[in-house]
Amino acid sequence: MPDRVEARAPTRIDLGGGTIDLWPLYLLHDDPLTVNAAIDLYARAAIESTRDGSIEVVSADRGRKARFDSAEGLRAALRGAPAELEFPMRLASHFLSQAGARRPSCRITTECQAPAGSGLGGSSTLGIALAAALDRYTFRGLSGEDLLRLTRSIETQVLRIPTGEQDYHPARHGGILALHYGVEGTRVERLAVDATALWRRTVLIFTGVSRSSGISNWDMLKRHLDGDPDVRDALDRIIAATHAMRRALLAADWDAAGEALGAEWEARKRMSPTVTNEAIDRLIEGARSAGAIAGKVCGAGGGGCVVLWVKDGTREQVAGSAVKQGAAVLDCRFVPEGVSVTES
């Protein structure tokens, strides 16, 4: 095994079509689509070989760690794993328990630059980074698609409800993507978009309130499967707005893209009372007064991050408006590269 393996993967901003990436919702609508973009708030994972026979799992950004005397001891501890460590512990157990006679002894350290509960796909991105590092460390040699499926399956075990599809693809591919869902899987379309021009029209802010995507997503999924016509209609409107976003981005029609973002948000608020709150509504209205065309929550909603779409030349004043209301502006850029792995 290598002495050290490191991996990093980008998180993402979703510009339209969140929630529709949940199975089986995308099978119940026509032309389901998500548009998202990878950003340079990275999730990182490092694996260092040690000599004492133990396995240590450290979450640097969450301030938790645990140590086990063997891969078998790690597997036995999964049932009572602390919430901050369960996902990396399950991934590590899956790979290291198959290492056979090599009896791995290592320290696994993870961290994510995106705030916890930000709605930027940090958990799924961290899963992709750690799975890629563990795959290299144990010489499994899984394909990118197999790594994605494995990570999604193990995260579903952690969440204990269906997980979405969209977060894994920016982490794996990078870039600005349109994800087309169908019965044969997800088709990834890389959109030819000027990333600098896109940055000038967007502001990413963190409300300071973490949220659990599982709460909002489960409420929406359950209501849809229970036959709620309002939820179905809202999802159809979200899909239509996301197609409008894709067309506008390809045409570099930035104002039209902002209108599509606003239409997506108006439809999303009809999905569930957990999507927004008074603080988020005030932030978006204040931003609109300062020069934003629209805003929407990232991910499932209920808190976390909000992406604001601004008029040409108003980026700084919109960001200032958000800061005055107590939000934090996250300094980030759009990036074309997905997960990368190095070893020594």
TIVEX-694007 format. One record per residue (C-alpha): residue number from 1; x, y, z. Coordinates in steps of 0.001 Angstrom, whole numbers, padded with zeros to 6 digits, always signed. Layout:
residues N
{pt NUM,{X,Y,Z}} ...
***
This chain:
residues 344
{pt 1,{+000000,+000000,+000000}} {pt 2,{+001228,+003569,-000610}} {pt 3,{+002567,+005503,+002386}} {pt 4,{+000099,+008340,+001739}} {pt 5,{-002837,+008948,-000594}} {pt 6,{-004662,+012260,-000872}} {pt 7,{-007810,+013127,-002820}} {pt 8,{-009870,+016257,-003243}} {pt 9,{-013195,+016904,-004964}} {pt 10,{-015210,+020089,-005602}} {pt 11,{-018582,+020824,-004049}} {pt 12,{-021301,+022447,-006161}} {pt 13,{-023932,+025126,-006566}} {pt 14,{-027200,+023817,-008003}} {pt 15,{-028764,+026312,-010406}} {pt 16,{-031960,+024353,-010983}} {pt 17,{-033542,+020945,-010693}} {pt 18,{-032732,+019890,-007172}} {pt 19,{-035003,+017236,-005588}} {pt 20,{-035908,+015832,-009013}} {pt 21,{-032638,+013872,-008738}} {pt 22,{-034211,+011670,-006053}} {pt 23,{-035103,+008132,-007109}} {pt 24,{-037830,+007386,-008107}} {pt 25,{-039108,+010959,-008631}} {pt 26,{-037218,+011463,-011886}} {pt 27,{-038896,+008374,-013320}} {pt 28,{-042323,+009923,-012722}} {pt 29,{-041792,+013105,-014815}} {pt 30,{-040962,+013970,-018415}} {pt 31,{-037442,+015210,-019315}} {pt 32,{-036136,+015508,-015733}} {pt 33,{-033039,+017682,-015512}} {pt 34,{-030632,+019220,-012983}} {pt 35,{-028147,+021985,-013767}} {pt 36,{-025260,+022510,-011349}} {pt 37,{-021691,+023811,-011277}} {pt 38,{-018570,+022671,-009422}} {pt 39,{-016901,+025216,-007119}} {pt 40,{-013529,+025396,-005411}} {pt 41,{-014799,+024730,-001898}} {pt 42,{-013181,+021319,-001726}} {pt 43,{-013703,+018163,+000264}} {pt 44,{-010423,+016416,+001036}} {pt 45,{-009423,+012982,+002263}} {pt 46,{-005963,+011715,+003227}} {pt 47,{-004874,+008178,+004130}} {pt 48,{-001523,+007643,+005832}} {pt 49,{-000038,+004217,+006499}} {pt 50,{+000880,+003579,+010125}} {pt 51,{+002783,+000781,+011841}} {pt 52,{+000777,-000057,+014954}} {pt 53,{-001942,-002161,+013307}} {pt 54,{-004748,+000264,+014140}} {pt 55,{-007177,+002245,+011984}} {pt 56,{-007887,+005838,+013004}} {pt 57,{-010655,+007951,+011462}} {pt 58,{-010436,+011728,+011946}} {pt 59,{-012926,+014386,+010851}} {pt 60,{-010760,+017505,+011011}} {pt 61,{-013536,+020023,+010348}} {pt 62,{-016092,+018361,+012660}} {pt 63,{-013634,+017814,+015515}} {pt 64,{-014276,+014070,+015936}} {pt 65,{-012015,+011034,+015770}} {pt 66,{-012095,+007354,+016627}} {pt 67,{-009476,+004603,+016724}} {pt 68,{-009929,+000866,+016143}} {pt 69,{-007532,-002007,+016662}} {pt 70,{-008267,-003584,+013269}} {pt 71,{-010551,-003574,+010229}} {pt 72,{-012724,-006062,+012087}} {pt 73,{-012934,-003700,+015059}} {pt 74,{-013935,-000870,+012719}} {pt 75,{-016702,-002958,+011194}} {pt 76,{-017997,-003978,+014624}} {pt 77,{-018259,-000307,+015657}} {pt 78,{-020447,+000789,+012733}} {pt 79,{-023765,+000297,+014500}} {pt 80,{-022950,+002830,+017216}} {pt 81,{-020853,+005187,+015105}} {pt 82,{-021068,+008925,+015908}} {pt 83,{-023007,+010861,+013268}} {pt 84,{-019971,+012914,+012234}} {pt 85,{-017924,+009768,+011510}} {pt 86,{-020419,+007177,+010285}} {pt 87,{-020041,+007899,+006558}} {pt 88,{-016202,+007781,+006474}} {pt 89,{-016238,+004775,+008815}} {pt 90,{-018589,+002847,+006526}} {pt 91,{-016551,+003705,+003429}} {pt 92,{-013309,+002753,+005176}} {pt 93,{-014782,-000511,+006452}} {pt 94,{-015982,-001460,+002972}} {pt 95,{-012562,-001016,+001378}} {pt 96,{-010248,-002037,+004217}} {pt 97,{-012141,-005188,+005168}} {pt 98,{-011388,-006486,+001666}} {pt 99,{-007674,-005801,+001928}} {pt 100,{-007083,-009406,+003001}} {pt 101,{-003711,-010497,+004259}} {pt 102,{-002259,-007009,+003973}} {pt 103,{-003993,-006077,+007245}} {pt 104,{-004182,-002319,+006692}} {pt 105,{-002925,+000017,+009396}} {pt 106,{-003668,+003660,+008639}} {pt 107,{-004951,+007057,+009688}} {pt 108,{-007821,+008493,+007612}} {pt 109,{-008397,+012247,+007803}} {pt 110,{-011276,+014102,+006130}} {pt 111,{-012309,+017745,+005936}} {pt 112,{-014616,+019897,+003843}} {pt 113,{-014330,+023619,+003135}} {pt 114,{-018086,+023974,+002613}} {pt 115,{-019892,+024676,+005907}} {pt 116,{-021733,+021728,+007414}} {pt 117,{-025369,+021753,+006341}} {pt 118,{-024701,+024358,+003646}} {pt 119,{-026636,+022646,+000862}} {pt 120,{-023536,+022492,-001355}} {pt 121,{-023345,+018701,-001447}} {pt 122,{-020428,+018540,+000984}} {pt 123,{-021246,+015113,+002411}} {pt 124,{-021591,+013424,-000979}} {pt 125,{-018488,+015219,-002260}} {pt 126,{-016506,+014060,+000754}} {pt 127,{-017737,+010543,+000013}} {pt 128,{-016414,+010741,-003558}} {pt 129,{-013041,+012070,-002367}} {pt 130,{-012659,+009401,+000320}} {pt 131,{-013859,+006572,-001924}} {pt 132,{-011356,+007627,-004603}} {pt 133,{-008548,+007745,-002022}} {pt 134,{-009469,+004363,-000532}} {pt 135,{-009730,+002833,-003996}} {pt 136,{-006171,+003956,-004777}} {pt 137,{-004893,+002964,-001348}} {pt 138,{-006263,-000579,-001596}} {pt 139,{-005538,-001002,-005340}} {pt 140,{-009172,-001844,-006122}} {pt 141,{-009118,+000007,-009436}} {pt 142,{-012857,+000739,-009602}} {pt 143,{-014206,+002800,-012496}} {pt 144,{-015526,+006296,-011879}} {pt 145,{-019085,+005086,-012382}} {pt 146,{-018583,+002216,-009932}} {pt 147,{-017132,+004607,-007346}} {pt 148,{-020167,+006856,-007739}} {pt 149,{-022627,+003989,-007294}} {pt 150,{-020729,+002669,-004287}} {pt 151,{-020564,+006078,-002608}} {pt 152,{-024263,+006723,-003227}} {pt 153,{-025225,+003319,-001804}} {pt 154,{-023197,+003758,+001366}} {pt 155,{-024474,+007307,+001897}} {pt 156,{-028011,+005937,+001613}} {pt 157,{-027153,+003513,+004423}} {pt 158,{-026041,+006478,+006520}} {pt 159,{-029039,+008717,+005746}} {pt 160,{-031491,+005811,+005962}} {pt 161,{-033660,+007449,+003289}} {pt 162,{-033168,+007708,-000504}} {pt 163,{-030310,+010019,-001465}} {pt 164,{-030215,+012270,-004509}} {pt 165,{-028071,+011839,-007607}} {pt 166,{-026854,+015321,-008444}} {pt 167,{-024107,+015920,-005858}} {pt 168,{-021811,+013118,-006987}} {pt 169,{-021392,+014261,-010598}} {pt 170,{-019748,+017683,-010060}} {pt 171,{-017475,+015991,-007518}} {pt 172,{-016520,+013388,-010098}} {pt 173,{-016431,+015489,-013296}} {pt 174,{-016130,+019152,-012321}} {pt 175,{-017421,+021854,-014670}} {pt 176,{-020899,+023180,-015335}} {pt 177,{-023224,+020255,-015926}} {pt 178,{-026689,+019336,-017091}} {pt 179,{-027750,+015980,-015662}} {pt 180,{-030382,+014175,-017707}} {pt 181,{-032109,+011377,-015774}} {pt 182,{-033636,+008335,-017446}} {pt 183,{-034424,+004664,-017075}} {pt 184,{-030902,+003706,-018176}} {pt 185,{-029193,+006032,-015742}} {pt 186,{-027888,+009593,-015758}} {pt 187,{-026461,+011243,-018864}} {pt 188,{-023923,+013934,-017977}} {pt 189,{-023760,+016895,-020367}} {pt 190,{-020884,+019346,-019877}} {pt 191,{-022156,+022820,-020740}} {pt 192,{-019890,+025223,-022640}} {pt 193,{-020319,+028230,-020351}} {pt 194,{-017973,+031131,-019624}} {pt 195,{-017191,+030426,-015962}} {pt 196,{-015859,+033945,-015322}} {pt 197,{-019003,+035553,-016725}} {pt 198,{-021096,+033172,-014608}} {pt 199,{-019129,+034164,-011499}} {pt 200,{-019805,+037863,-012176}} {pt 201,{-023547,+037141,-012142}} {pt 202,{-023702,+034998,-008992}} {pt 203,{-023153,+035535,-005274}} {pt 204,{-023058,+032591,-002873}} {pt 205,{-024016,+033367,+000720}} {pt 206,{-024265,+031210,+003837}} {pt 207,{-027227,+031995,+006072}} {pt 208,{-025395,+030681,+009120}} {pt 209,{-028102,+028093,+009759}} {pt 210,{-027227,+024482,+008957}} {pt 211,{-029983,+022259,+007689}} {pt 212,{-030552,+018574,+007016}} {pt 213,{-031367,+017843,+003377}} {pt 214,{-033001,+014605,+004482}} {pt 215,{-035838,+016427,+006261}} {pt 216,{-036914,+018518,+003264}} {pt 217,{-036267,+015817,+000673}} {pt 218,{-038197,+013188,+002617}} {pt 219,{-041161,+015518,+003064}} {pt 220,{-041243,+016267,-000668}} {pt 221,{-040764,+012643,-001685}} {pt 222,{-043432,+011360,+000681}} {pt 223,{-045974,+013973,-000387}} {pt 224,{-045347,+013179,-004056}} {pt 225,{-045698,+009420,-003580}} {pt 226,{-048847,+010040,-001548}} {pt 227,{-050325,+011655,-004661}} {pt 228,{-050191,+015335,-003702}} {pt 229,{-051020,+017143,-006989}} {pt 230,{-049410,+020404,-005817}} {pt 231,{-046055,+018705,-005368}} {pt 232,{-046239,+017057,-008781}} {pt 233,{-047155,+020344,-010444}} {pt 234,{-044351,+022144,-008605}} {pt 235,{-041815,+019561,-009797}} {pt 236,{-043020,+019942,-013383}} {pt 237,{-042504,+023701,-013031}} {pt 238,{-039034,+023144,-011549}} {pt 239,{-038102,+020946,-014517}} {pt 240,{-039386,+023566,-016980}} {pt 241,{-037395,+026311,-015226}} {pt 242,{-034269,+024132,-015253}} {pt 243,{-034556,+023575,-019003}} {pt 244,{-034871,+027356,-019358}} {pt 245,{-031708,+027736,-017249}} {pt 246,{-029805,+025323,-019494}} {pt 247,{-030887,+027156,-022650}} {pt 248,{-030013,+030544,-021188}} {pt 249,{-026551,+029423,-020072}} {pt 250,{-025756,+027965,-023488}} {pt 251,{-026894,+031210,-025122}} {pt 252,{-025005,+033342,-022556}} {pt 253,{-028305,+035126,-021869}} {pt 254,{-027506,+035992,-018277}} {pt 255,{-030681,+037913,-017480}} {pt 256,{-032816,+035054,-018795}} {pt 257,{-030811,+032662,-016613}} {pt 258,{-031632,+034821,-013601}} {pt 259,{-035314,+034742,-014464}} {pt 260,{-035124,+030936,-014731}} {pt 261,{-033498,+030772,-011287}} {pt 262,{-036335,+032873,-009886}} {pt 263,{-038978,+030672,-011522}} {pt 264,{-037321,+027579,-010040}} {pt 265,{-037432,+029143,-006580}} {pt 266,{-041083,+030140,-006818}} {pt 267,{-041985,+026572,-007805}} {pt 268,{-039753,+025095,-005090}} {pt 269,{-041476,+027050,-002328}} {pt 270,{-044708,+025250,-003245}} {pt 271,{-043085,+021858,-002635}} {pt 272,{-042895,+021920,+001152}} {pt 273,{-043157,+024360,+004081}} {pt 274,{-039636,+023239,+005082}} {pt 275,{-038015,+024861,+002007}} {pt 276,{-037870,+028468,+003190}} {pt 277,{-038300,+030650,+006256}} {pt 278,{-038612,+034337,+007104}} {pt 279,{-034842,+034885,+007278}} {pt 280,{-034251,+033403,+003824}} {pt 281,{-037126,+035405,+002351}} {pt 282,{-035733,+038631,+003848}} {pt 283,{-032249,+037891,+002467}} {pt 284,{-033560,+037345,-001043}} {pt 285,{-035832,+040400,-000982}} {pt 286,{-032997,+042558,+000329}} {pt 287,{-030729,+041278,-002416}} {pt 288,{-033348,+042068,-005043}} {pt 289,{-033543,+045626,-003771}} {pt 290,{-029752,+045863,-004135}} {pt 291,{-029669,+044596,-007721}} {pt 292,{-030303,+040863,-007730}} {pt 293,{-032670,+039389,-010290}} {pt 294,{-033520,+036399,-008096}} {pt 295,{-032244,+034023,-005451}} {pt 296,{-032823,+030450,-004335}} {pt 297,{-031636,+028087,-001666}} {pt 298,{-028973,+025545,-002546}} {pt 299,{-029927,+021928,-002126}} {pt 300,{-033167,+020951,-000442}} {pt 301,{-033647,+024206,+001460}} {pt 302,{-034555,+025158,+004996}} {pt 303,{-031275,+026977,+005604}} {pt 304,{-027709,+026569,+004428}} {pt 305,{-026597,+028548,+001382}} {pt 306,{-028466,+030827,-000992}} {pt 307,{-027284,+031628,-004511}} {pt 308,{-028186,+035119,-005732}} {pt 309,{-028326,+035989,-009432}} {pt 310,{-027355,+039619,-009939}} {pt 311,{-027748,+042213,-012649}} {pt 312,{-024652,+043225,-014563}} {pt 313,{-022360,+045363,-012410}} {pt 314,{-024238,+044904,-009112}} {pt 315,{-022324,+041978,-007624}} {pt 316,{-020556,+043949,-004902}} {pt 317,{-023607,+045857,-003707}} {pt 318,{-025706,+042672,-003585}} {pt 319,{-022987,+040951,-001554}} {pt 320,{-022881,+043949,+000775}} {pt 321,{-026637,+043782,+001259}} {pt 322,{-026393,+040140,+002322}} {pt 323,{-023616,+040892,+004811}} {pt 324,{-025671,+043679,+006383}} {pt 325,{-028415,+041128,+007013}} {pt 326,{-026023,+038810,+008834}} {pt 327,{-025133,+036365,+006045}} {pt 328,{-021585,+035423,+005091}} {pt 329,{-020406,+035693,+001483}} {pt 330,{-018475,+032562,+000465}} {pt 331,{-015511,+033370,-001752}} {pt 332,{-015447,+030710,-004459}} {pt 333,{-014876,+030193,-008167}} {pt 334,{-016277,+027708,-010683}} {pt 335,{-013797,+024947,-011533}} {pt 336,{-013571,+022569,-014532}} {pt 337,{-011848,+019637,-012803}} {pt 338,{-013429,+016932,-010695}} {pt 339,{-011884,+014584,-008158}} {pt 340,{-008106,+014184,-008218}} {pt 341,{-005912,+011661,-006386}} {pt 342,{-002193,+011782,-005580}} {pt 343,{+000014,+009296,-003722}} {pt 344,{+003481,+009060,-002277}} 
***
